[in-house]
């Protein structure tokens, strides 16, 4: 599947609308941005092989690691990688669901929620 950036952005907005409130409320102070692919440097930094697919990443300081004495220097952000997401999906519905799952996973990193809790919520 290959779509325009504009169409992809529309699907991202619909996917965000599907996210349960307990997660979506945390997007108020977070930037969501779309890039074509992760850089080789990012993959290396995260311990991925160059041919592994990364769908999204959270950057920032998770709430569980924050100190009231040291405010974050940069805003929290979620990066979505359009091409890997498109490549793994057969249609728009699957793409929308995969974006939803990816965004929820990245919010979970921000909140310090583990994979077991995400699985309980149906985001595995």
Beta strands, then each sheet from edge to edge (+ up, - down):
strand 1: 30-35
strand 2: 56-59
strand 3: 76-81
sheet 1: 1+ 3+ 2-
end
